[in-house]
Amino acid sequence: MTDLPDALRLRNLHKSFGKKAVDGLDLTIRPGEFYALLGANGAGKTTTLRMVAGLLQPDAGEIFVDGVDARKNPIAAKQRIAWLPDEPLLYDKLTPLEYLEFVAGLWGMTAERAGPRAEELLRRLNLWEQRNQRCEGFSRGMRQKTVLAGALIHEPRLLMLDEPLTGLDAGAARQVKDMLVEQTRAGVAVILTTHILEVAEKIADRIGIIADGRLIAEGDLNHLRSLSAAQTASLEEVFLDLTAPREPGVNGAAA
Ligand SMILES: Nc1ncnc2c1ncn2[C@@H]1O[C@H](COP(=O)(O)OP(=O)(O)OP(=O)(O)O)[C@@H](O)[C@H]1O
C-alpha cells in the first residue's frame, strides 16, 4: 500500500475570479482514505474540486491524481476520477440501467465489463428493482444513488463528491455513506465537501478546513481539537473556533 501513488496531490494551487478563490492550496490524500473538506460558504471547496475534475483551469499549481499529472494528461487523470457535483445531471427519460449504459459508453467500457458492474452497483444501492423505471419519478435519494452508481461505473481511484448528502432522508443518506466507506475499504480515496459536520466527525479519517482558499487546519478530530483554543468536544465547536475571524494578536487557529 505504501508504494502506491497518492490518490490526490495538490501543490500550491491557485485560482482567482478577480478575487482569490483558491490561494496556494496544498492537499494530499492517500488511497483508501476518507477525507472531508470543510469550509464556510465561499471558502473555495467547490472551486478546488472543479479544478481537479478538469472543469476549471487553475491559474497556477500542480494537480496529481493517482500519480498522473492532471494538467499535462487531463484525459488519463479524468479516467481515475469520479466527480459528483452538488446538482448532478440525470437524464429523466432514461432508466437507471440505461443511464449506467450511457455513462459506461462515454468511458468506452465494453458491455461485458459494464453490464456486471452496473448490476453490482444497482443491487448494492437498492436500485435493482427500479432498474427499468424512468428516473423522472424518482425521489431525491434515488436520483442521488443513481448518479453515484454512474460516477462509480468506471472503477475510479478517486471519488470526489460535493455535498452528496444534502436533502437525503436518513435511509438514503445511510446507504450513500455505507457505499462510500465500502469504496475506501477497496482502496478508493474519497473526498467530500459537507456542511453536515456530523458526517465528517463520524466517518472521515482526516478533516481539512479551508478558509479564503487556504487550508488552515487538517488532521483527525483529536488533532483539530488540539489546535482549537476551545478544545471542546464537537467538531462544530472546533470548526467555528478555527474559522472565526481573529483580532490581531489573538492566538488560536493553525497558520
Ligand atoms: N465561476 C465563478 N465566477 C466567479 N466567481 C466564482 C466562480 N466560482 C466560484 N466563485 C467565487 O469563488 C469563491 C469560492 O467559491 P466556491 O464555490 O469554491 O466556495 P465553496 O467553499 O464551495 O462554497 P459553498 O459552501 O457555498 O459551496 C467564492 O467567492 C465564489 O463567489
Ligand as a Chemical Component Dictionary entry (heavy atoms), coordinates in Angstrom:
data_LIG
# 
_chem_comp.id                   LIG 
_chem_comp.type                 NON-POLYMER 
_chem_comp.pdbx_formal_charge   0 
_chem_comp.three_letter_code    LIG 
# 
loop_
_chem_comp_atom.comp_id 
_chem_comp_atom.atom_id 
_chem_comp_atom.alt_atom_id 
_chem_comp_atom.type_symbol 
_chem_comp_atom.charge 
_chem_comp_atom.model_Cartn_x 
_chem_comp_atom.model_Cartn_y 
_chem_comp_atom.model_Cartn_z 
_chem_comp_atom.pdbx_ordinal 
LIG N1  N1  N 0 -17.479 30.796 -11.827 1  
LIG C1  C1  C 0 -17.210 31.727 -10.906 2  
LIG N2  N2  N 0 -17.131 33.017 -11.226 3  
LIG C2  C2  C 0 -16.844 33.976 -10.308 4  
LIG N3  N3  N 0 -16.617 33.695 -9.011  5  
LIG C3  C3  C 0 -16.693 32.422 -8.628  6  
LIG C4  C4  C 0 -16.981 31.359 -9.545  7  
LIG N4  N4  N 0 -16.975 30.173 -8.865  8  
LIG C5  C5  C 0 -16.689 30.490 -7.587  9  
LIG N5  N5  N 0 -16.517 31.822 -7.442  10 
LIG C6  C6  C 0 -16.169 32.515 -6.191  11 
LIG O1  O1  O 0 -15.055 31.843 -5.634  12 
LIG C7  C7  C 0 -15.175 31.780 -4.221  13 
LIG C8  C8  C 0 -15.139 30.321 -3.786  14 
LIG O2  O2  O 0 -16.342 29.686 -4.210  15 
LIG P1  P1  P 0 -16.622 28.129 -4.018  16 
LIG O3  O3  O 0 -17.888 27.814 -4.760  17 
LIG O4  O4  O 0 -15.417 27.389 -4.380  18 
LIG O5  O5  O 0 -16.863 28.038 -2.447  19 
LIG P2  P2  P 0 -17.398 26.813 -1.605  20 
LIG O6  O6  O 0 -16.445 26.653 -0.467  21 
LIG O7  O7  O 0 -17.634 25.632 -2.449  22 
LIG O8  O8  O 0 -18.771 27.396 -1.040  23 
LIG P3  P3  P 0 -20.205 26.681 -0.749  24 
LIG O9  O9  O 0 -20.064 26.007 0.577   25 
LIG O10 O10 O 0 -21.143 27.832 -0.690  26 
LIG O11 O11 O 0 -20.493 25.746 -1.871  27 
LIG C9  C9  C 0 -16.458 32.500 -3.858  28 
LIG O12 O12 O 0 -16.132 33.829 -3.532  29 
LIG C10 C10 C 0 -17.265 32.432 -5.140  30 
LIG O13 O13 O 0 -18.143 33.532 -5.227  31 
# 
loop_
_chem_comp_bond.comp_id 
_chem_comp_bond.atom_id_1 
_chem_comp_bond.atom_id_2 
_chem_comp_bond.value_order 
_chem_comp_bond.pdbx_ordinal 
LIG N1  C1  SING 1  
LIG C1  N2  SING 2  
LIG C1  C4  DOUB 3  
LIG N2  C2  DOUB 4  
LIG C2  N3  SING 5  
LIG N3  C3  DOUB 6  
LIG C3  C4  SING 7  
LIG C3  N5  SING 8  
LIG C4  N4  SING 9  
LIG N4  C5  DOUB 10 
LIG C5  N5  SING 11 
LIG N5  C6  SING 12 
LIG C6  O1  SING 13 
LIG C6  C10 SING 14 
LIG O1  C7  SING 15 
LIG C7  C8  SING 16 
LIG C7  C9  SING 17 
LIG C8  O2  SING 18 
LIG O2  P1  SING 19 
LIG P1  O3  DOUB 20 
LIG P1  O4  SING 21 
LIG P1  O5  SING 22 
LIG O5  P2  SING 23 
LIG P2  O6  DOUB 24 
LIG P2  O7  SING 25 
LIG P2  O8  SING 26 
LIG O8  P3  SING 27 
LIG P3  O9  DOUB 28 
LIG P3  O10 SING 29 
LIG P3  O11 SING 30 
LIG C9  O12 SING 31 
LIG C9  C10 SING 32 
LIG C10 O13 SING 33 
# 
